[in-house]
Amino acid sequence: MSDFKTGSPDTLAFLRKRRSHPAITMSEPGPDDDEVRDLLTIAARVPDHGKLAPWRFILFRPDDGQKIGAWLAQRYGELNGPLDDDQKNKELTRFTRAPLIIGVVSQAAEHPKIPVWEQQLSAGAVCMNLVTAAAAAGYASQWLTEWYTFDERAAAYLGARPGERFAGFIQIGTATQPPVERPRPDLDDLISNWTETD
């Protein structure tokens, strides 16, 4: 009987240590066009009930970052009042910190067989695959949402169509410092065995 079990200790070791890098610590270079296409090909290899591909990608380059930042600063002021210098600088630089930002757009919609929740989970899986693929390719990566994900006008400005929403903005670049480990949950607090209840 053939044994089809395969595995990679190196891959498991990588996954045990994978960490996000804050976008503010990233620098050039980012992935080139061929690498981006490869990363997106990997990102799209996720569970997708019904083969709907209920997600798409928008690429944001640093050349567009200043224009986007100016718009976001204005919109943030409309929503929250006058910005102090720190907040204004934060908004102005949101799309200039990493050499490449990839917006993952969820296109989840009502379907006769596939629940919207499953489609949204698929978009989340795309984000995680993309973060992991970028890290495996040697780049720093971070999955962010931020306020503009949830503001309809801002999301539309960034490319979301009616009925769509951003699942995340994946920041990709070169690390300038080692990532800092953070506390992880205690698995004993998260694991239980099923028991029948009335």
KAWOMO-V110381 format. One record per backbone hydrogen bond with DSSP energy under -0.5 kcal/mol. NH is the residue of the N-H (numbers start at 1). CO is the residue of the C=O. E is the energy in kcal/mol with one decimal. If there is no record, write none. Layout:
nh={NH,NH}
co={CO,CO}
e={E,E}
This chain:
nh={4,12,13,14,15,16,17,17,18,21,25,26,27,36,37,38,39,40,41,42,43,44,45,46,51,55,56,58,60,61,62,64,65,65,66,68,69,70,71,72,73,74,75,76,77,78,79,80,81,88,89,90,91,92,93,94,96,97,100,101,102,103,103,104,104,105,105,106,106,107,115,119,120,121,122,123,124,125,126,127,128,129,130,131,132,133,134,135,136,137,138,139,140,142,144,144,149,150,151,152,155,156,157,158,159,160,164,165,167,168,169,170,170,171,171,172,173,174,176,181,187,189,190,191}
co={2,8,9,10,11,12,13,14,14,141,22,23,174,32,33,34,35,36,37,38,39,40,42,44,48,53,105,103,101,59,99,61,61,62,62,64,65,66,67,68,69,70,71,72,73,74,75,76,77,84,85,86,87,88,89,91,93,93,172,60,170,58,101,102,168,56,103,104,165,54,113,115,116,117,118,119,120,121,122,123,124,125,126,127,128,129,130,131,132,133,135,134,173,171,142,169,146,147,147,150,151,152,153,154,156,155,161,106,104,104,144,102,168,142,169,100,140,27,25,179,185,186,187,187}
e={-0.7,-2.1,-2.4,-2.3,-2.5,-2.0,-0.9,-0.8,-1.0,-2.1,-2.2,-1.9,-1.9,-2.8,-2.2,-2.0,-2.9,-2.5,-2.0,-2.2,-2.7,-1.8,-1.8,-1.8,-2.6,-1.5,-1.6,-2.2,-3.1,-0.5,-0.7,-1.8,-0.6,-1.2,-0.6,-2.3,-2.9,-2.3,-1.8,-2.8,-2.6,-1.9,-2.6,-3.0,-1.9,-1.9,-1.9,-2.3,-2.3,-2.6,-2.4,-2.0,-2.3,-2.6,-1.5,-1.0,-1.8,-0.7,-1.6,-2.0,-2.4,-3.4,-0.6,-0.5,-2.9,-2.9,-0.7,-0.5,-3.3,-2.7,-0.6,-1.6,-2.4,-2.4,-1.8,-1.6,-2.0,-2.3,-1.8,-1.9,-2.2,-2.7,-2.4,-2.4,-2.4,-2.9,-2.5,-2.0,-2.7,-1.7,-1.6,-2.6,-2.8,-1.7,-0.6,-2.3,-1.6,-1.3,-0.7,-0.6,-3.0,-2.4,-2.2,-2.0,-1.3,-2.7,-2.6,-1.7,-3.2,-1.2,-3.4,-3.0,-0.5,-3.2,-0.7,-2.9,-2.1,-2.8,-0.9,-0.5,-0.7,-1.9,-1.6,-1.3}
